[in-house]
Amino acid sequence: MKTPLQITYRDLPQSDALDTHIREKAEKLEQFFSGLIGCRVVVEQPARHHQQGKPFNIHIDLTVPGSEIVVDRQENEDVYVALRDAFDAARRQLDNYARQL
């Protein structure tokens, strides 16, 4: 990637374990598509009073030549499951973008 990976936490403390997990997932995306310019990941846990538990929301913005790929609102009560689902969705969108090229 030409620009470094950006990881942002909202409404929860920063976690080294999550940082490592996100970096590994981002590296796999970069191996899958070498033209990846940048990647921004936002992990948030908004307060919700009408549900049991607090789901994590994951937002991923991938910058690719001539476009931007956005994965938004991947929710799960387990942050690692939410990250897996979000990065799987990002990989599918990146695959579709690569086919269009």
ZADO-1210 file (C-alpha; in nm, 4 decimals, padded with zeros to 6 digits):
<atoms>
<atom x="00.0000" y="00.0000" z="00.0000" code="MET" pos="1"/>
<atom x="00.1184" y="00.3456" z="-00.0804" code="LYS" pos="2"/>
<atom x="-00.0448" y="00.4984" z="00.2263" code="THR" pos="3"/>
<atom x="-00.0191" y="00.3311" z="00.5673" code="PRO" pos="4"/>
<atom x="-00.3104" y="00.1407" z="00.7173" code="LEU" pos="5"/>
<atom x="-00.5299" y="00.3609" z="00.9370" code="GLN" pos="6"/>
<atom x="-00.7181" y="00.2033" z="01.2289" code="ILE" pos="7"/>
<atom x="-00.9682" y="00.4084" z="01.4292" code="THR" pos="8"/>
<atom x="-01.1635" y="00.3050" z="01.7386" code="TYR" pos="9"/>
<atom x="-01.4884" y="00.4766" z="01.8345" code="ARG" pos="10"/>
<atom x="-01.6634" y="00.4254" z="02.1657" code="ASP" pos="11"/>
<atom x="-01.4171" y="00.1578" z="02.2784" code="LEU" pos="12"/>
<atom x="-01.0509" y="00.1539" z="02.3860" code="PRO" pos="13"/>
<atom x="-00.7684" y="00.0771" z="02.1440" code="GLN" pos="14"/>
<atom x="-00.6567" y="-00.2866" z="02.1463" code="SER" pos="15"/>
<atom x="-00.3169" y="-00.4190" z="02.0393" code="ASP" pos="16"/>
<atom x="-00.4665" y="-00.7629" z="01.9694" code="ALA" pos="17"/>
<atom x="-00.7289" y="-00.6121" z="01.7382" code="LEU" pos="18"/>
<atom x="-00.4647" y="-00.3953" z="01.5700" code="ASP" pos="19"/>
<atom x="-00.2600" y="-00.7064" z="01.4921" code="THR" pos="20"/>
<atom x="-00.5651" y="-00.8931" z="01.3625" code="HIS" pos="21"/>
<atom x="-00.6678" y="-00.6013" z="01.1385" code="ILE" pos="22"/>
<atom x="-00.3118" y="-00.5644" z="01.0031" code="ARG" pos="23"/>
<atom x="-00.3039" y="-00.9347" z="00.9107" code="GLU" pos="24"/>
<atom x="-00.6392" y="-00.9061" z="00.7304" code="LYS" pos="25"/>
<atom x="-00.5246" y="-00.5921" z="00.5450" code="ALA" pos="26"/>
<atom x="-00.2014" y="-00.7640" z="00.4369" code="GLU" pos="27"/>
<atom x="-00.4041" y="-01.0514" z="00.2903" code="LYS" pos="28"/>
<atom x="-00.6109" y="-00.8005" z="00.0906" code="LEU" pos="29"/>
<atom x="-00.2912" y="-00.6409" z="-00.0376" code="GLU" pos="30"/>
<atom x="-00.1563" y="-00.9817" z="-00.1423" code="GLN" pos="31"/>
<atom x="-00.4854" y="-01.0503" z="-00.3205" code="PHE" pos="32"/>
<atom x="-00.4825" y="-00.7151" z="-00.5056" code="PHE" pos="33"/>
<atom x="-00.1383" y="-00.5570" z="-00.5370" code="SER" pos="34"/>
<atom x="-00.2786" y="-00.2269" z="-00.6699" code="GLY" pos="35"/>
<atom x="-00.4302" y="-00.1378" z="-00.3331" code="LEU" pos="36"/>
<atom x="-00.3395" y="00.2231" z="-00.2499" code="ILE" pos="37"/>
<atom x="-00.4796" y="00.2610" z="00.1014" code="GLY" pos="38"/>
<atom x="-00.6988" y="00.1058" z="00.3683" code="CYS" pos="39"/>
<atom x="-00.8895" y="00.2692" z="00.6536" code="ARG" pos="40"/>
<atom x="-01.0679" y="00.0599" z="00.9166" code="VAL" pos="41"/>
<atom x="-01.3075" y="00.1975" z="01.1795" code="VAL" pos="42"/>
<atom x="-01.4155" y="-00.0252" z="01.4687" code="VAL" pos="43"/>
<atom x="-01.7008" y="00.1107" z="01.6749" code="GLU" pos="44"/>
<atom x="-01.9332" y="-00.0096" z="01.9452" code="GLN" pos="45"/>
<atom x="-02.2233" y="00.2344" z="01.9676" code="PRO" pos="46"/>
<atom x="-02.4466" y="00.2227" z="02.2734" code="ALA" pos="47"/>
<atom x="-02.7801" y="00.0596" z="02.2034" code="ARG" pos="48"/>
<atom x="-03.0345" y="00.0201" z="02.4779" code="HIS" pos="49"/>
<atom x="-03.3025" y="-00.1746" z="02.2939" code="HIS" pos="50"/>
<atom x="-03.0896" y="-00.4829" z="02.2228" code="GLN" pos="51"/>
<atom x="-02.9140" y="-00.7406" z="02.4304" code="GLN" pos="52"/>
<atom x="-02.5419" y="-00.6878" z="02.4045" code="GLY" pos="53"/>
<atom x="-02.3612" y="-00.4221" z="02.2081" code="LYS" pos="54"/>
<atom x="-02.2777" y="-00.5151" z="01.8501" code="PRO" pos="55"/>
<atom x="-01.9531" y="-00.3976" z="01.6912" code="PHE" pos="56"/>
<atom x="-01.9724" y="-00.2063" z="01.3637" code="ASN" pos="57"/>
<atom x="-01.6864" y="-00.2316" z="01.1176" code="ILE" pos="58"/>
<atom x="-01.6298" y="00.0172" z="00.8345" code="HIS" pos="59"/>
<atom x="-01.3604" y="-00.0406" z="00.5730" code="ILE" pos="60"/>
<atom x="-01.2576" y="00.2105" z="00.3051" code="ASP" pos="61"/>
<atom x="-01.0217" y="00.0757" z="00.0397" code="LEU" pos="62"/>
<atom x="-00.8569" y="00.3155" z="-00.2017" code="THR" pos="63"/>
<atom x="-00.7834" y="00.1598" z="-00.5404" code="VAL" pos="64"/>
<atom x="-00.6719" y="00.3236" z="-00.8666" code="PRO" pos="65"/>
<atom x="-00.9573" y="00.5432" z="-00.9877" code="GLY" pos="66"/>
<atom x="-01.2091" y="00.4390" z="-00.7233" code="SER" pos="67"/>
<atom x="-01.2878" y="00.3728" z="-00.3590" code="GLU" pos="68"/>
<atom x="-01.4450" y="00.0571" z="-00.2184" code="ILE" pos="69"/>
<atom x="-01.6537" y="00.0954" z="00.0964" code="VAL" pos="70"/>
<atom x="-01.7746" y="-00.1788" z="00.3295" code="VAL" pos="71"/>
<atom x="-02.0153" y="-00.0417" z="00.5848" code="ASP" pos="72"/>
<atom x="-02.2175" y="-00.1686" z="00.8787" code="ARG" pos="73"/>
<atom x="-02.0889" y="-00.5195" z="00.9317" code="GLN" pos="74"/>
<atom x="-02.2335" y="-00.5929" z="01.2759" code="GLU" pos="75"/>
<atom x="-02.1818" y="-00.8700" z="01.5261" code="ASN" pos="76"/>
<atom x="-02.1524" y="-00.8998" z="01.9032" code="GLU" pos="77"/>
<atom x="-01.8115" y="-01.0669" z="01.8548" code="ASP" pos="78"/>
<atom x="-01.5639" y="-00.8144" z="01.7155" code="VAL" pos="79"/>
<atom x="-01.3567" y="-01.0865" z="01.5464" code="TYR" pos="80"/>
<atom x="-01.6629" y="-01.2227" z="01.3625" code="VAL" pos="81"/>
<atom x="-01.7572" y="-00.8683" z="01.2579" code="ALA" pos="82"/>
<atom x="-01.4023" y="-00.8127" z="01.1276" code="LEU" pos="83"/>
<atom x="-01.4042" y="-01.1425" z="00.9393" code="ARG" pos="84"/>
<atom x="-01.7373" y="-01.0608" z="00.7746" code="ASP" pos="85"/>
<atom x="-01.6268" y="-00.7073" z="00.6853" code="ALA" pos="86"/>
<atom x="-01.2969" y="-00.8183" z="00.5322" code="PHE" pos="87"/>
<atom x="-01.4740" y="-01.1000" z="00.3430" code="ASP" pos="88"/>
<atom x="-01.7127" y="-00.8412" z="00.1979" code="ALA" pos="89"/>
<atom x="-01.4165" y="-00.6163" z="00.1110" code="ALA" pos="90"/>
<atom x="-01.2429" y="-00.9027" z="-00.0666" code="ARG" pos="91"/>
<atom x="-01.5570" y="-00.9793" z="-00.2713" code="ARG" pos="92"/>
<atom x="-01.5885" y="-00.6147" z="-00.3739" code="GLN" pos="93"/>
<atom x="-01.2172" y="-00.5987" z="-00.4545" code="LEU" pos="94"/>
<atom x="-01.2541" y="-00.9132" z="-00.6664" code="ASP" pos="95"/>
<atom x="-01.5432" y="-00.7529" z="-00.8581" code="ASN" pos="96"/>
<atom x="-01.3338" y="-00.4396" z="-00.9113" code="TYR" pos="97"/>
<atom x="-01.0381" y="-00.6455" z="-01.0385" code="ALA" pos="98"/>
<atom x="-01.2646" y="-00.8278" z="-01.2864" code="ARG" pos="99"/>
<atom x="-01.3875" y="-00.4940" z="-01.4226" code="GLN" pos="100"/>
<atom x="-01.0277" y="-00.3949" z="-01.4948" code="LEU" pos="101"/>
</atoms>
